[in-house]
Amino acid sequence: MITAIVIIAVFFLIVYAFMQQKIFGKNPDAKATEKIKNSANYKNGAFQNLSHTEVMRKGASYPKMIKDFLNKPKDTTPQQRIPSIKTDLKNLDDKEPVIVWFGHSSYLIKHKGITVLVDPVFSGHASPFSFSVKTFPGSDIYKPADMPDIDMLIITHDHFDHLDYKTVVALQPKANHIYTSLGVASHLKSWGIPAEKITEFDWWDTQKITDNIQLTAAPARHFSGRKFGRGKTLWSSFILELNGYRIYIGGDSGYDSHFKTIGEKFGSFDIAILECGQYGKDWPLIHMMPEEVVQAAKDLNAKLLLPVHWAKFSLSLHAWNEPIERVVKAAADFDQLITTPMIGEPFVLNKLLPENKWW
C-alpha cells in the first residue's frame, strides 16, 4: 500500500512539474479573475457559451474515442506532400485587400500598409509535444522570419492550434499590438510580452484603432484551456473593419444562432473566414460540419467564404481533405461564393479568386 501511494505521488509530481513548462502559459491570477468575473459570459467559475454546450456528446465513449485516435485511418493525413506557394509577404501589393492563408487557421490580411496576422502557428506542431500533432509535409513552409512587421496580431483563443508559444514569442518584436479574448493575456504576459502591448476583448467589446480600422469581438461556440481546466479564458470571433471592408474572423465555433445575430447586427461581410475541419460525431457542438459552415456564411450575409482549419494538422478522424470536398459541394448547392487558395497563395478581394481543386 505504501509503495503504491509513493508511486502515485511521484507520478503526480512528475505531471505537475511537466505542466509548469512555459508552453502551457498561465491561467488568470486572482487580480485578472476579479476583472473576468464582471463578464456576463462568466458563470460558475468558467466562461460559458450562449447556448448550453457539451464538449462531448452525451453517450460518447471515451475509451472508444481513445482507441479510434490511436488507430487513425491512413487518410487522415495526406499520402503526398501538400502543394504550396512561397510568397514574399514583405512586398505584397496591397492597394486592394490581399489575404494569404498558411494552412489551418493562420492567415495574413493586408491593405493599404496595414498588416493583420491571425492565429499564427509556425512551430511545426499543435500540441505541447513536438512529436505530436505535427504539420503535414509541405504545409509548414512559412516561419516567423517570413512575416512582415505586424500592426495587429489577433489571437482568437488559447488552444494550441491557435495560440502557439514559440511562434508568438518569435513574432513579438515584429508585432505592434496583440488583440485577443478576455483572460488570454495571462498566457502572453507569462511569456514576457508587455501588458501594454495586449488588448483583451469580451464579446461585443469594440475598439476603434484608427479612423479607418475598428475591431469588435463577437460570440463563438467553443471552449478554451491549455491545461486540465476549461473555460478560464474566453474564445471569440472577431469583426475587422478595415478601410471600408468588413471581414469576419471566425476562430473556432460550433453552429448556433450567433451567426445570424452577427449578420443582422453588421449587415453583411465582404468575406467570412470560417473553420471547416476537425469536426467529429462525438463533439458536434464545438466544431461545425462542412454543411453548417456554408449555412453560417449565409447567416452572416457573407459575399465570399474562405474555409480554413484544415490541410495542416490531423485533429480528428475524418479524411484530411474531406472538409473541403464537402464544403465546396455545399457552397455550390446553396449558391455561396467560395475561394480555395493553396497554402501561401495570395488572393485579392473582389478580384479573380482561386478555385482550383489542388487537394
Secondary structure, 3 states (H helix, E strand, C coil): CHHHHHHHHHHHHHHHHHCCCHHHCCCCCHHHHHHHCCCCCEECCEECCCCCCCCCCCCCCHHHHHHHHHCCCHHHCCCCCCCECCCCHHHCCCCCCEEEECCCCCEEEEECCEEEEECCCCCCECCCCCCCCECCCCCCCCCHHHCCCECEEEECCCCCCCCCHHHHHHHCCCECCEEEECCCHHHHHHCCCCHHHEEEECCCCEEEEECCEEEEEECCCCCCCCCCCCCCCCCCEEEEEECCEEEEECCCCCCCCHHHHHHHHHCCECEEEEECCCCCCCCCCCCCCHHHHHHHHHHCCECCEEEECCCCCCCCCCCCCHHHHHHHHHHHHCCCCECCCCECCCEECCCCCCCCCCC
